[in-house]
Amino acid sequence: MTHSPDFAANRQRLLAQMAPDEAVILFASPHHIRNGDAEYRYRPSSDVYWLTGWTQPEMVLFLRPGESTLTLFVQAKDEEREIWTGYRPGPEGAKADFGADEAFTIDDLAKELPRLLHGVTTLHHAFAESPEHDAVLLGAIRKAARTARKNGMSVPETFHAPSKLLHEVRLIKSKAEIALMRKAAAITAEAHIESMRMAAPGVNEHAIDAFIDYTFRKNGGVGAGYTNIVAGGKGATCLHYIENDKPLEDGDLLLIDAGCEYAYYTADVTRTFPVSGTFSKAQREVYEWVLKAQEAAIDAARPGRPYTDMHDAAVRILTEGMIALGLLEGDVDELISEETYKKYYMHGTGHWLGMDVHDVGVYARGGDSRPLAPGMVVTVEPGLYIQANDEDAPEHLRGIGVRIEDDILVTDGEPDNLTIAIPKSVEAVQALCQQSFATT
Ligand SMILES: [Mn+2]
């Protein structure tokens, strides 16, 4: 069964924030060429999809409060082209199935857009993403301004990026969106749990990588929400290791960072576990510090708390861990204020999560971290990374990389961990890793 967001409800949420002389214009992202004339699989623009459910390129959306609220410019029906590239809803389909009040073919954009811009004073548009789209829009504004001199209508004179309004609405997830994120999380859980069973010395990272993709797709997911990281041994100390092509070795850890995209909403999860089923003493010590930091950071994901509280909580515990492990010496507060900890923990503790893996929404206003609010979803993903060639680190710790990441829904009470089903305690992880994988 395919679930989908409630696009009309999404439009209403945005329109409720807009003044009558305000409008949003969005251009669907183009196809991207892989090589020659072969294209990458098309992934709709998140903003466009969120407002309409439209999944095809060459589309422009114009939204304004009022009688004729949603205008879509779409690919024309073309039976010959459709034989090659599949069904096109066309303008009629845009009205019948996608909630458009008015719909035209994309070829009519330059002709119709000036009329739509009349009476609009504030326009939301992502300038500088596509010179071509900017040129079309500016041309239409010039044309609208010429007629406006005669008919006295206003034309856009204030411009905002989508981050100003649309992305603020997208940042707070509706119940329907949260249901989709739970589904993405459940599929992701299956992939991670089975990967723990599958990992063994001699198994190649690419086999696990492929198994993860298979699990995402066979459960109806779009695929991976970002490039899977399947990093055995010291590969885990490279933050964006994506080669995923080495055989796993006895005694190594395996770090997997992978999340299923379902109905264009993605999970983002990392687990780190022992290939042979049991953490070494050194691996276990590093792991337990990261887990402790992660739990403290998750506990800070509460309404009203500043976004940075999660990071600060993780950094404090990780820095204590670095001292206890013999990686750093000195006073915790000083090591934090001088940022010495960054040698072993060099990334942020999380990010917004939603349709985009690094989802929309600003993190701070006027230099101040914004307070968390119910409906926000954040990742919490502290780690410790000790490079194999770090001669300052105790020898037994070199080459160990650990990250633990979950997806947390901020509620009006306790943090709601959407990915809690994926084990992370030392005991539960080892028990899973010791089970064998039954291929079907
Ligand atoms: Mn992440």
Residues whose N, C-alpha, C, O or C-beta is under 5 A from the ligand:
A	BS01	MN	D268 T379
